Amino acid sequence: MKTSAFHLSLPCYSISKTKEFYIELIGATLGRHSTQWLDVDLFGNQITFTKSGQFAFNYRSYKFEDTVLPSFHFGVILDKESWESMYHRLSKESNKTTAASIFLKNKKGEHRSFFIEDPNGFVVEFKCFTGSNQVFAS
């Protein structure tokens, strides 16, 4: 199957704070934008943030293995070097970065992850699998 980029559209409270987080902190590329919305190129994937009023998501967390994780989150899968670089940079620059964790240790799908919260309350996960064949291992 051909690999394709995904598109995700999300509400946001502040275009300027969202732009600062994704472009300046994370290092994503700014695409088309206005005062009411912006497109972000996050590792080849398009995320559109649209300024909105109050919004909420139910079921804010769940338990996976022994860790409580946010039910609603999105993220990217990086190679080991990129993941380590991103983790070290973000953990120094933001107090909203979680400690790195290993999930499914010594099982199919083993990966390292960390999470960071954006200015809208969305949680972005960065994953690094032990091998590319582990991403969809069943």
C-alpha positions in Angstrom: 0.0 0.0 0.0 1.2 3.5 -0.8 2.1 5.7 2.2 0.1 8.9 2.3 0.0 11.9 4.5 -3.0 12.5 6.8 -5.0 15.6 7.3 -6.5 16.6 10.7 -8.6 19.6 11.4 -8.9 20.8 15.0 -10.4 23.8 16.9 -8.1 26.2 18.7 -8.4 29.1 21.1 -5.5 31.2 19.8 -4.0 31.2 16.3 -0.9 33.1 17.5 -0.2 30.7 20.5 -0.9 27.7 18.3 1.5 29.0 15.6 4.2 29.7 18.2 3.9 26.2 19.7 3.9 24.2 16.4 6.2 26.4 14.4 8.7 27.8 16.9 8.7 25.1 19.6 8.0 21.9 17.7 9.7 23.0 14.5 6.8 22.3 12.1 6.4 24.3 8.9 3.7 27.0 8.5 1.4 26.5 5.5 -1.5 28.6 4.3 -2.9 30.8 7.1 -5.1 33.7 8.1 -6.2 35.4 11.3 -8.8 32.7 11.7 -7.0 29.5 10.8 -3.6 28.0 9.9 -2.2 24.9 8.2 0.8 23.2 9.8 3.1 20.7 8.1 3.9 18.3 10.9 6.4 15.8 9.4 4.6 15.8 6.0 1.1 15.7 7.5 -1.4 18.6 7.4 -3.1 19.8 10.5 -5.5 22.7 10.2 -6.3 24.7 13.3 -9.4 26.8 13.2 -10.1 29.5 15.8 -13.2 28.6 17.7 -15.0 29.1 20.9 -15.2 26.8 23.9 -14.8 23.1 23.0 -14.5 19.9 25.1 -13.7 16.2 24.8 -15.2 13.6 27.1 -13.3 10.6 28.4 -10.1 12.6 29.0 -7.9 9.5 29.9 -7.6 5.7 29.9 -5.2 3.2 31.4 -2.7 1.4 29.1 -0.4 -1.1 30.9 0.3 0.9 34.2 0.1 4.3 32.7 -2.8 6.8 32.4 -2.8 8.2 28.9 -5.0 11.0 27.3 -7.8 9.4 25.3 -7.7 12.1 22.7 -4.2 12.7 21.3 -2.4 12.6 18.0 1.3 12.4 17.1 4.1 11.3 14.9 6.3 8.3 14.6 10.0 9.2 14.4 13.2 7.4 13.9 15.4 6.9 17.0 17.7 9.8 16.3 14.9 12.3 15.5 12.9 11.1 18.5 15.8 11.6 20.9 16.6 15.0 19.5 13.0 16.1 19.8 12.7 14.7 23.3 15.8 16.4 24.6 15.0 19.7 23.0 11.3 19.8 24.1 12.0 18.5 27.6 14.4 21.5 28.1 12.1 24.1 26.6 8.7 23.1 27.9 7.3 22.2 31.3 4.4 20.4 29.6 6.6 17.5 28.3 6.1 14.2 30.0 8.9 11.8 30.9 9.8 9.3 28.2 8.1 5.9 28.7 8.6 2.5 27.1 5.3 0.7 26.2 4.9 -3.0 25.3 8.4 -3.8 26.5 9.7 -7.0 25.0 6.4 -7.4 23.1 5.1 -6.8 19.6 4.8 -3.0 19.1 7.4 -2.0 21.7 8.0 1.7 21.5 9.2 4.8 23.4 6.8 7.7 23.8 6.6 11.1 25.3 3.7 13.6 25.3 3.5 17.4 25.2 0.4 19.6 25.6 -0.2 22.4 23.1 -1.9 25.7 24.0 -5.3 24.4 23.1 -5.1 21.4 25.5 -4.4 18.9 22.7 -1.8 16.3 23.6 0.8 15.5 20.9 2.6 12.2 21.2 6.0 11.4 19.8 6.8 7.7 19.3 9.8 5.7 18.3 9.4 2.0 17.7 12.2 -0.6 18.1 11.8 -1.2 14.3 9.6 0.0 11.5 8.1 -3.5 11.3 6.7 -3.0 14.8 4.3 -0.1 14.0 1.4 -2.3 13.0 2.7 -5.6 14.4 -0.1 -7.8 15.7 
